[in-house]
């Protein structure tokens, strides 16, 4: 007979699954309070006091901290196959529960620790050494983070800790490299034909940043964390917006990540006629999910209140920073004012250029990107790449730069291609020279709220 030891803070949450285990002939053992609770709900649970010989101490503060309990977990022939603990949430401090999990993780070859539905599911469904090893690792990561959170209650946030996620990555940046996720990602996987990869997660967030900052319906396709096409429009044009984002660079869009800031409907899902690695949106209709379930793409749902951060591991140190667009509006410095449609294009270009590796320039015409140049040490070269890709579509278009133009030469490249509106931050010692050149070239130059480098 299989045996499970449970100690639960949120007892209601586990009633159904423990009831099923009872029907499957699992013997359920529990701390006194949990055992009484389960029995009231018709679940046959044995009290841990049968092992310890006493109910509890200090009014319930000490229930499972007993040599017989830990001997039963750590023995070569343990009393229990699984130890399930739902820890006290902050600001309470759980002592016995953490100790139970650590003991089970220490004896991972014989006992499987579990601390939520995901780990309990792993423990019940799989019994190979790799699964046992991972459960132990996840448990030690949890208890480490639990202690760090409690330490921060006393140290005012001086300790930074992330739990090893239950999300399993297919591989690292390359197939021969391993990767792990720390902290549970703020997305829900609705459909997954194969495991999501390290690159998929990074690309999905890069795409989500662009569309989540648009104040109009929009879509973007990203590859290697850089947009290859973005489009925006009006409500009711969702299918058209997605098609334009993909066709902005249809060749590069193949195998890319699509993000929208609107609900994906059946019509939108049915219009997707290219291979996509990931689709990410705030919501999906049931009919859309039926259509997408037949495609190879991983389907992700993201909450609207997601807060962006940027992080890098360098020289043994984890660097973490905020990621956001500077507040403020575009301000006309020289030239004639842009129409409402052109201002929309300038905003789309500025938001999109934030997601392109610096130095970067993006050209937009009629609500869709027509040229994206990025990852260049020279801003003039980034402008040249964007203009070269845009070709005749640059005529009358709007462009945005992720930082100031240090020289007028980048503007000259854009003007020669036909661009008529430019948005860029100021701050160069040659600002006056740049603005003078913009006026000479017949450009309308808008000052952007700030620099948006992306490294």
N, C-alpha and C positions, 0 to 999 in steps of 0.2 A: 504493500500500500504506500502511495506517495503521501508525504506530509509537508505542510506549509505552516510556518510560524508568522503570524501577522501582528503588527502593532500600528494602529491607525489613528491619526489625528482627525481626518475627514472620513468618518466611518461610512456615511451614506454613499459616498462615491464608489465604494467597492462592494456594496451589497450584492448587486447583480452577478458580478463575476465570481464572487466567493460562493454564491448560491449555486452557480453552475459547476464549480469545482466540487462542491459537496455532492451534487448529483453524479459527478464523474468518479465518486469514491475516493476523493482526496480527504485526508484527515486534517482538519483545520485546528491549529493551536493558536491561542491568542492571549495577550495580556488581559488582566481581569476585566477592565472596563470594556475592552473590545469584545471579549467573549460574551459578556452579559448582553451587550448591544446586539450581537449577531444572533444569539439564542432567541431574543425577543422577536426577531424577524424570521424565525423558523430555520435558521442555519445551525446545524449541530457543530458547535465549537468547543474544544476542550480548553480549560483554563490552565495557564502556565503554572499556576500554584500547585498543580499536580506534580510538577517537576521540582519546584523550589520548596514546597512544604509550607509556604506562607502566602497570605493574600498580597499585601503591599506594606510599605513603610511610609511614614511622614505624610499621611493623608493622601497617598497615591503618587508622591514624588518619586518613590523608588519602587519599581514594579518588576523590571526585567534584569536589573543589575544584580546578577546572582551567579556564583560559580557553576552551578548545575546547568543553567541556561547556556552559558558560554562554553562549557565543556560539551554540551549537546550540539553546539554549532562547530566547534573546532576539532572535534574527535575525528579519527580516521574513518569511523563508521558513525556519522552524525545522526542525530534524531530527526532532522528536518532536511528536505531536499531544496526548499526555497525559503528564504527569509524576506518577507515583504514589510517595508516600513514606510509609512506616510509621516514625514517629519513635521514638528510644530513649525508654523510660519513665524517670521519675525513679528514682533520683537521677542517672542518667547524663545527660550534656549532649550533645545532637546539634548539630553545627555544619553539616556538609555537607547533611544532609537538610533543615534549616530553610532554608538558602540555596537549595536546589533549588526548594522550594515557593514561596519569595518571588519567585524569578526567573520561574517559570511564571505566578504570579499577576500579576506586572507586565506580562507579555506575554499577558494574558488573552484578547485578541481572536484570538490565533493558537494559544495553548497552553492546555489545560485542566488545572489542578492537581487532585489528589485525594489524600486522606490517610486514608480509611477506606472501608468498603464502600458507605456511603450516597453519598459524594461520587463514588466511582468509578462507581457505577450512574448517577448524574446525568450524568457525563461521557460515558459510553458510549451512553446512551439519548437524550440531547438535545443539540442543537448550535445553539440559538438564542442571540442576544446576551444575553437575560435570564438564561439558565442560566450562560453564561460569566461574566457579571458577578457572579452570586451565588456561583459557585465561587471567584472571586477574593476576594470579601468574606469568605467562610467561611475561606479559607486565611489571609488576613491576621489575622483574629480568632484563629485557631488559633495562629499563630506569636507573636502578641502575648501570648496566655495562656501559651504554652509558656515564653516568656521570663520572664513574671511568676512562674510557678511556680518556675523556677530561681532567680530573684531572692529568693524567699521562703526558699529553702534557706540563703541567707546573711543575710537580714534578719529571720528569725524571724516570718514571717507578716504583715509590714507592708503588703504589696501585695495588693489584692483585684482579681481579674480573672475574667471569665466569657467563654467562647467563644460567638460567635453560633451558635445552634442550627441544625441541619439541619431542625428542625420549622418548617414554613411555616404561618403563621397566616392565616386567610381574610381578616380585616381587624381593625381595632382595636376600641375600645369601641363605635364607630359605623361604619357602612359606608363613610363618606367618610374615615375615619382609618386610617392604616397602623400596623402593629405588628410587632414582632420578638421572638423568644424568645432569651434568652442563657443558656447552660448547657442541657444536654439534660435535659428533664423526666423525672422518675422514673416514667413510666408507659409502657405498651406499647399502641399502638393496634391492636386486633384486628380492628376493622371500622370503616370510615369511608366513608360515602356521599358526603360532601363535606368539605372541609378543616375542621379544628377552628379555632375562633375564639379571640380574646383572651378574650372573656367566658366561653367554654366552659371554658378552662383554670382561670380563677379560680373559677368556680362549682364545678367538679369538685373542686378542692382544699378549698373550703369544706365541701362535702358529705363528703369523705373524712375531714376532721378530726373531724366529729361522730361518725361510725360507728366510726372507729378508736379512739376513746376509750371506747367502751362495753365493759363487761365481760360483755355478754350479746348474743345475736343481735339485730341492729338494722338499720334502714333509715331513710334520710332523703331527702327531695326538697328541692332548693335552687333558688332563682331569685334572680338579682341578688345572689349571695353571701349570701343569708339563707334559713334554713330556712322552708319553708311547711308542712311536715309531717314528723314523725318518730315512729317506733314501735319498740318492743322487745318481746321475748318469750322463748320457750324454744326449744331445739333441736327440730327437727321442725315448727316453726310458720313456717318461712321464707316460704311463700306468703302466709300470713295477715299476717305482719309487713309485707311489701311492700305488700299491698293496703291495709292500715290507714294506712301512711305516705302513700300516694298519696291516699286518700280523706279524710285528715285535713283537706285543703283541695283537693278535686278540681279546683276551678276554677283555682286558682293552679298546681297541679301540671302542668297542660297546658303542654308546652314546657319543662319543668324538667329538672333533673339528678338522677338517682337513684343513690344509693350504698348498698351493703350491706357489712357486715363478714363476710359468709359467702359460700360458693361459690354462684354462680348456676347452678341446675339447669334442665333442660328445663321442669319444672313452674313454676318461678319465671318463666322467660322467657315461657312461654305465657300466664301470668296478666296480663302487662302489656297493658292495653287502652286506654292513653292515649298520646298522642304525647310522647316524651321526646327531648331534644336529646342527652344523654349518659347512658350507664350505666357505673358504675365499681364494680369489685369486686376482691377478691384473687385470684379464680380463676373459671373457667367450665368446665362440662362440654362435651364436643364436641356433644352434642345441643342444649344451650342455645345454642351459637354458631350452629348451623344455623338455629334459630328466629330468633335476633337478626339474622342476616344478611339476613333478609327485611324487617326494620324499618329506619327511617331513622336511628335513633340511632347515634351514634358509641360504640363499645364499648372501654372502657379497662381495663387490668389494672394494678394497683399492687402493688409489693412490700410485705411486712408491716413491713419495717425502715425505712420512710420517716421522715425527721426533718423536722419542720415549722419553717419560718422565716417571718417577715413582713417585707416590704420596701416602701418607698415612695420615690419620687423627688420631692424637694421643694427648691425654691430652688437648683437645680443640684447638690444633694447626694443621694446614695443612702443612705437610712436603712434599716438591717437590724437586726432583733431576733429573739429567740427567740419561739416560740409554743407554749405548753403549758398544761395545766390545773394549778393549784396542787395540790401533794400534800396528802394528809390526808383525813379522813372528815368527814361531816356530824355536828355535835354538837348535841344537843337542849338548848335554853336555857330554854324555857318550854312548858307544855302536856304532853299525854300522848304517850307514844312511838308512833311510826307502826308499822304492820304491815310485814312483809317486802315485800309488794306495793306499799305506799305508799312505802316507802324506795326501791324500784326506780323509782317514778314521780318522786320527788324527784331522784334521780340523773340520770334521763333529762332532766328539765327543766333541771337545772344544766348538763349537758353541751351541751344544745341551745341554751341561752341564750347560751353563749359564742360561738356562731356567728351570733348576731343582732346587727345594728348597735345600738350603745348610744344611749340608755338602753334596756334591754330587760327584758321580763318574759315568761316562758313558763308556761303552765298545761298540766298533764298529768293525764289520768284513765284508769286501767285500761290503762297501757302505751302510750298514744298522745297526741300533742299535740292539745289542743282549742282553744287560743288562744295566738297569738304576737303580742306587741306590741313593736315595736322602732323604732329610728331617731328617738327622741324626746328633746328637751332636758329634758323633765319625766318623772321616774320614775312619778309619779302617772298621767300621761297614757298611758305605756306599759302600766301595769297596767289602765287603763280600756279600752284597745284590746284587750288580751288577754281581759279579762272579757267585753267586748261580743261578740267573736268566739266565745267559748266558749258563751255563753248558758246554757241549763240544764245543759250538760255540765260546768260549773264546780262543780256541787254535789258536795261531798265531795272535791274534787280537790286536787292538790298544785301549788304554783307555785314558781318560782325567779326571782330577780333577779340581774342581772349585777354589781351593786354594792350597797352598803348603802342602806337607806331613810333619807334625810336627815330625813324627817318621817313621822309615823304615817299620813298621808293615803293613801299607796299601799296600806297594809295594810287600811285601811277600805274601799277600793274592792274589794279581793280578797275580804274577808270578806262584804261585802254581796252579792257574786256567788255565794257559796256555797263558796269555797275554804276548806279546813280545815287545810292544811299548807303551810308556807312555808320555803324555804331561801334565805338571803342572807348575804353577808359582814357583819361588823360593822366599826366604825371611825368612826361618826358621833359627834359631840358629843352627839347626842340618842339614843344607843343605849338608855339606860335608859328613856327615854320611849317609844321604839319597842317595846321588849320588854314594857313595862307595858301598852301598848295591845294588843299581840298576846294577852297573857293575858286582858285585859278582853274581847276579841272572841272568845275561845274558840279561838284559833289555836294550833297546835303550831309553834313557831318553831325551826328548825335553823340553826345558824351554819355557813355554807359556808366551805371552806378559804381562799378569797381572791377578790379581784375578777377579773372576766374581761371587761373592756371589749373592744369590737371597733369600731374606727373605719374 
